[in-house]
Amino acid sequence: MYMTKIVYITGCLGFIGSYVTRECLNKGWYVKGIDKITYAAQPNLLEEFNKYEKFSFEQKDICDLDRLIECDYFINTAAESHVDNSIRKSEEFLHSNINGVYNILELLKQYSKKEGGICPVLLHFSTDEVYGDIDTGEHIETDILKPSNPYSATKAAADQLILAWARTYNIPYIIVRPTNNYGIGQYVEKLIPKTCKFLTVGRKIPLHNDGTPVRNWLHANDTAKGVIKIIESEIKNEIFNIAGGFEQSNIITVEKIISNYIGHLPGNYKEKYLDFSVQRPGQDIRYALNDNKLRSLGWKPEVNFDSVIGKIVEYYKKNFIW
C-alpha cells in the first residue's frame, strides 16, 4: 500500500532546497518548509508553494528548531555555502553548518525516544568539496574527507556528526554529496549568475586562478530527482554522490556565458571581460565524483548544460539580482 510521505525541508527557499521542495510537492507529499530567510533566500517562492494544500511554512533558524511533527524524512538543505564568504568570515558557517546539524540530530534523537516513536530519516545535503580536490579519476563515497577551506570543513564536520549520532543513537540517515549545481534561482554570488551580473553592469568578471579550476556541473532539477529516487528506494544509512559526469574548467563556463549573453565570443574577450588578478586561498583545482551508486538505482541526469545555459543566461540578463 502506498502512503503519502511527510517531509521537512530546511532551506526550502534557497536554491537547491526550492527545487527539492517543488519536486516533493509535485509527488503529492506533505511538505513542512523551514527557512531562516537569509540574503540568499527567495521569499517570493512562497506564493508558488502556498498554492499547494500540502505545504506549510515556518520561518526559523535550524539552530532554533525545538519540536518536530510526525514525519518520514527530514531533508536538510539549509547551509551557508559560499566559499569566499567562509574565507572572509567563518563564524556563520560554524553556526549553520555545524551547530544547526547538531540541533537537528538532537531533535531526532529525542523524537525516537517517544513512546512508539519511529525516528524520521535525516537526509542531509553535504557537498563534493568535503573530499578536497583530485587530479585524475573520481572520488567515491568511501574516500577520506580532506576539506580545503572553512566552508567544506564545516560540511565535513556535519557529515561526521551524522555518522556518529547514527552509530550511537541509531539515527537513520542518508548523506548526499552533490557537485556544482546550476539553474534559475541561484543567488548572484555563484559563478553563473555573478558572471551575468558583471556583464550587465560592465565590470570585469573575476576568475580565480586564471579560470583553470575544473568543476562538475549538474542542474538542480536533476539533483532533486536524485533525492526522490533515493527516498523511493527506501535505502537508509548510506552516502550517495550526485554528479552527472559533466565537467569543464571555469574559464570554459564563463566563455559560454559571455557567448550567450552578447551573442558571440569576441576575440579579445579575455582583455575586455575577465579579471585574472584574483587568487583564492586553498583553491581546489578539480572536483570529480563517481556517482555509479546512485545510477544503480535508476537515476541519470536529464538536463544538458549546453542546451539550457542560453535560457539561464537570458533569465539573469532580464532579472537583475542585487
Secondary structure by P-SEA (a helix, b strand, c coil): cbbbbbbbbcccccaaaaaaaaaaaaabbbbbbbbcccccccccccccccccccbbbbbcccccccccccccccccccccccaaaaaaccccccccaaaaaaaaaaaaaaaaaccccccccccccccccccccccccccccccbbbbccaaaaaaaaaaaaaaaaaaaccccbbbbbbcccccccccccccaaaaaaaaaabbbbbbcccccbbbbbbbaaaaaaaaaaaaaaccccccccccccccccaaaaaaaaaaaaaccccccccccccccccccccccccccccaaaaaaacccccccccccaaaaaaaaaacccc
